[in-house]
Amino acid sequence: ELLFQTETGEIAPKVWDVFLYSILQQNDPGAAQQFYAACQSGDEGTKEQYKGQYFEYTLAALKEHVYAILTDCEQLTMRAQSYDLDQHPRVPVIVAHNELVFNTFTMTAALLEQMG
């Protein structure tokens, strides 16, 4: 199961849940426990209540994560491209992977920006 769809950049619901849970753990441990219980029991109503209440914070955390990944991909690709291919023959595979991640997260960033 992909957490970020490579064709569209869409984020899997589980990713939103993990980011929200992390925010709740840092700011309201009691709410984090309730949200975790709702996730485990499939209580979609409670989950949606928390998601709505903390949407702007979850969105901001996801944007921060996505933009950090984009920056890392650019830097790591530039570093990889500086290596001697005779000594590092797998560089093209690494660069191709980084480009896939970069392209995916570029689409993800655009989707997140549309949300606010």
N, C-alpha and C positions, 0 to 999 in steps of 0.2 A: 504494500500500500504506500503510494507516494504521499508525502506530506505537502509538497508543492507540485502542482501539475506542470510538467515541462512544456506542454503545448499552449497552456493558457495563463499560467502563473497563479492559478487559484490556490488558495490555502485550505487544507483539509480542516474540518471542524475540530478535530482533536488538537490541532496546533493552537487554535483560538482558546480551547479549554486549558491547555498547558500554560499558556501565557497568562490567562486570567487567574489560574490557580497560583502561579508564582506571585502575581501582584497581590492577591489576597493574603498569601502567606506572609508577605513583607509588611502588610498594612493592617490586617484584621484576621488573625489566626482562627478565631471562632467562625468567621464567615468562610474561611478557607476549608475548614472541616465540613461545614454544611454543603459547600459547593462540591467537595470531593465525594461526599455521601450521595449527592444528587447524581453525579457522574456515574458512580458505581451502581446505583439502583435504577438508572435510566429515567430519573425524574426530570423530564424535559421542561416542565413548567418552572421548576426552581432554577434550573440551569439558565433558561431564557431570562428570568428575572435578574439574575446576577450579571448575565451578559449585557443586558440593557443598561443596568445601573453603572457598570464599569466599562462600557464600550469605549469611551474616549481614551481611557488609560490603557486598555488592551491594544487599541489601534496605535497609540503612540509607541508602545513597547515593541509591537511588530514592525512598525516603520523603522525604529532605531536598529532593530536586528537586521532587517533586510538591507538597509543602507550600509551597515557595517560589513555585511557579506559582500555587497557590491564593491566596496573599497578594497576588501581583502582579495577578492578575485582579480581586480585590476593589478594590484601590487604583486601578487604571486605569479600572475601571468607574465608581467614584465620581467620579474626575476628569472622565471623558468626560461624565457626566451633569450636570456643572456648566457645560458649554459652552452658549452660545447657539445654538439650532438654526438660526436664520436665518443665522448666520455659519458654522456647521459642520453642514450638512445630513446628513452621513454618520454622525453620532454614533449613530443607532439601529442602523446596520449594525455599527459597532464594538462597541456594547454587546451586540448579539445574538451576535457572535462570542465576546466575552469570557464571556458566559453559557454558551455551548456548551462552551468550554474549561473553565470552572469546574465545570459539571455532570459533564463527562467525568472530570476529575481528582478530583472528590469520590468518584465510584465507584471510581477507581483507588486512592485513599487507603484506602478501605474494604477493598478486596481485599488491599492490602499489609498493613494492620493484621491481617487474618485470618491472614497468613503468619508473623506474629511481631512 
